[in-house]
Amino acid sequence: ERLETVIEQRHGYERFLRDLIKEAQKSGEVSPNLNLTHAMSYIYGGIQNAPVWYRREGPDSPEQIAASYADMTLGLLTGTKPRKRRRARKSS
């Protein structure tokens, strides 16, 4: 029962992301030539792998990592360069 709930949630996230990218393609913000399946696999692969390498005592806060992932994802989808950020210190 729990597994079914988790799978349904994952499918909901996938539908949301797919629809978001398709809308961006229709509006011209994302190239229509972008392979949707590959882009989604790339994005989810990065997100799903974060718990493997993230360490609470590491140099970057979850907020810094999220901002960096957002920049990389937008760059992948739109072809833009990441914003230049000041490296904020992680609060203890």
VOGU-3710 file (C-alpha; in Angstrom, 3 decimals, decimal comma):
1> erletvieqr> 0,000/0,000/0,000  2,809/2,420/0,888  4,664/1,484/-2,289  1,577/2,229/-4,377  1,333/5,673/-2,762  4,991/6,425/-3,479  4,669/5,256/-7,089  1,557/7,383/-7,614  3,350/10,424/-6,153  6,298/9,819/-8,485
11> hgyerflrdl> 3,961/9,593/-11,466  2,365/12,873/-10,393  5,777/14,585/-10,255  6,659/13,161/-13,658  3,388/14,388/-15,192  3,931/17,823/-13,665  7,480/18,101/-15,033  6,498/16,741/-18,452  3,598/19,180/-18,730  5,788/22,070/-17,582
21> ikeaqksgev> 8,446/21,340/-20,201  5,841/20,843/-22,944  4,254/24,206/-22,118  7,672/25,862/-22,206  8,292/24,258/-25,592  4,957/25,545/-26,903  5,731/29,066/-25,667  9,186/29,024/-27,251  11,089/29,188/-23,949  12,461/25,687/-24,532
31> spnlnltham> 13,526/24,299/-27,877  10,996/22,000/-29,493  14,005/19,858/-30,479  14,778/19,029/-26,842  14,209/15,330/-26,247  11,653/15,351/-23,447  12,406/11,818/-22,246  16,143/12,485/-22,029  15,675/15,830/-20,285  13,368/14,313/-17,695
41> syiyggiqna> 15,745/11,401/-17,066  18,631/13,828/-16,637  16,725/16,029/-14,196  15,358/13,147/-12,141  18,736/11,403/-12,107  20,349/14,442/-10,528  17,617/14,867/-7,976  17,468/11,203/-7,023  21,239/10,970/-6,629  21,553/13,899/-4,205
51> pvwyrregpd> 20,867/11,807/-1,076  23,758/9,538/-2,052  26,418/12,258/-1,883  24,908/15,021/0,269  26,349/15,376/3,761  24,797/17,682/6,323  28,274/18,650/7,547  29,396/19,444/3,980  30,214/22,932/2,696  26,885/23,654/0,955
61> speqiaasya> 23,459/24,125/2,472  20,404/22,422/0,952  19,285/25,879/-0,263  22,588/26,423/-2,086  22,385/23,019/-3,703  18,756/23,586/-4,724  19,637/26,946/-6,289  22,528/25,398/-8,172  20,352/22,512/-9,410  17,691/25,001/-10,507
71> dmtlglltgt> 20,271/26,979/-12,493  21,629/23,830/-14,131  18,146/22,596/-14,993  17,130/25,933/-16,500  20,399/25,974/-18,436  19,679/22,517/-19,807  16,169/23,452/-20,837  16,689/26,994/-22,109  20,356/27,115/-23,075  21,049/29,946/-20,616
81> kprkrrrark> 24,138/30,326/-18,483  23,868/30,041/-14,694  23,546/33,206/-12,664  26,642/34,269/-10,835  26,092/33,791/-7,115  28,071/34,830/-4,134  29,012/31,783/-2,170  27,122/32,095/1,090  28,493/30,383/4,117  26,560/27,511/5,502
91> ss> 24,886/28,360/8,776  25,476/26,011/11,693
//
